[in-house]
Amino acid sequence: MATPADPPSVEELQDLMSSEGGFVMMPGRAYDEVHPGILIGEASIALNKVRLQSAGVTHVLNCAEGTSAFHVKTGAGFYGDIVKYYGIQATDSEGFSLRPFFDGCSDFIASALADNGKVLVHCREGVSRSTTVVLAFLMARRGMALRDAITGVRKHREVYPNEGFLRQLIEYEQELRQSSSGASAVGS
């Protein structure tokens, strides 16, 4: 039997994401606040500057930057001085390595929150790439275990990173634990 200290399996996380007691998708919800100051959303909210302003968004993190049908074509020029912008060209496929972007995205989210801002983290549908980045932030910057981060976010929004992203999050959690225990050993 696995203990909370054991790394979760992909299957366990998928079960957690599909179990009862989580978020019930409401039609027409383009975004949801999943943690204080952090919204996860889909393309429609990212492309609507008026709605962004009315939602109090000060920062936008586009996890699907690009021009194909599977990406969201925005950028700093699209927003002008309405919001601060950061974008990554990520593809929602199991083979795409999103891990190299975790630290930069976490820095951007942390900066938004430090400025008492509100950050919209989005991708095309708002359930895989953007969710993965927010989960990585919660683990790295809020010290949450992956299971707890998923459970917390899922209370507010559908959560379903693809299998490859789940594997990367599991590995990232292990890296964070190792660096944390290494730092503790050095400080002893």
N, C-alpha and C positions, 0 to 999 in steps of 0.2 A: 504494500500500500504506500502511495506517495505521500510525503509530508509537505507542508507549505514551503520548506526550504529546498525541496527537490525541484529541478526545472520542470515546468509543465510540458506535456507533449502537445503537438499540433492538434491531435484528436481531442484532448482534454479542453483545449482552448476553444475549439469549434463547438464542443458540447456546451461549454460555458456561454458562448455567444448565442446559442440557439435555445437555451433552457428557458423555462417559464420564469416570470418575475422580472424580466428585463423590460426594455423599451418597447412600446407598442407604436409602430409607425403611424403617424397622423398624416393623412393626405394634405398636400400643399405646404408641408414644412420644408422650407429651403435651408434652414439652419437651426441649430440648437446650441445653447450655452451648456457645455459639458463639464466645465470647471470654472470657477470664478475668473472672468475676463477672457475665457477661451471659448470661441464658437467654432463648431465644425459645420461646414455647409457644402452645398453643391454649386455648380456653375451659375445658376440663375441669380443667386444673391451676389456673387462676385461680379457679375456683369451689370448690376443695377446700382449705380452710384447713389441714387436717392434713398434706396432701402438701406444701403450700408450706412449712410449718414444718420438715418432715422434710428438705426439699431445701435448707434454710438460707436461704430467700428472705427478705430484709429490706425490699425495695421492690417495688412492683408498678406497672407502666406499662401501662394499658389503652388500646390504640389503637383500640378498638371500643366505647367507652362509649355506652350508649343502651339502649333498651328493645325495639327491634324484633327480629325473628328473626335478623337479620344482625349484631346487636350483642351485647355481653356486659354484663348488668346487674349491675354491682358498683359500688363507690364506697368512699370513706373509711369510711362508716358500716358497710358490709358487713364490712370487715376489723377495725374497732375499732382496738386498739393492737397488733395482730399485725404489721402492716407499714405502711410509709409508702406512700401512694397518690397517683398522678397519672393522670388520664384525659383523653382527647380523644375527641370525637365525630366519628370519621372513617368514611367509607363506602368500601368496596372497589369503586370504580368508576373507570374511566379518566378521567372528567371531574372527579373530586374533587381539590381542591387540598390536598395534604398538606404542601406546602412551608412554609406559615405556622407549622406546628407543629414543624418540625425543631429550632429553637433551644431552645424550652422543653423538648422531650423530651430533647435532648442535655444540657441543664443538669441535668435530673432524674437521668439515667443517671450523669453525672459526679459528682453529689452522692452517689449511692448508693455508687459505687466509692471516692470519697474517704473515706467512712465505713467502709471495709472491708466493705461490704455486698455482697449479691448481689441483682441486679435481674431480675425476670421481666418481659419485654416481650412482651405478648400481644395477639392479636386473636381472631377467631372460629376460624380454622383454623391460624394461626401460620405463614403462608407469604407474605403480601402486605403488609398494613399494618404489622405488627410488624417484618417483615424490612426494609422500606423505612426505618423509623425507626432501626433499628440500623445499617444501612448508612450513613445520613446521619451518625450519631454517629461511626462509625469514620472517615469521611472528615474531618469537622470537628475531632474531638478527638484522633484518633490519626494524622492526616495520611496516611491510606491513599488510594490511587487507587481509584476505583469498581471497576475490574476486580479489583484485589487484595482489596478488601473482600468482593466477591461470592465470589471463589475461597476466601477464608478461612472465611467463614460456611458456605459450601456443603460444606466438609469435615465439618461437624457436623449440618447440617439442610438439608432441602429449601428452596430459595430460588426464589420465583417471584412477585415484585411484578408487578402488572398493567402494561400498556404505558404508561398515563398516569403511573404512579409512576416507571417507568424513565426517562421523559422528564424528569420533575422532578429525579431524581437526576443525570442527565447535566447539566442546567442548573445544579444546585447545585454539582457538581464544577467547572464552569467559573467560577462565582461565587467559589468558594474559591480557585481558582488565580489569578484576577484580583486578589482582595484580598491574597493572599499575595505576588504579584509587586509590587503597589502598595506594600505594607508594606516589601518589600525595597528598592524604589526610594527610598522616603522615608528609610530608615535608612542609605542609601549615603552 
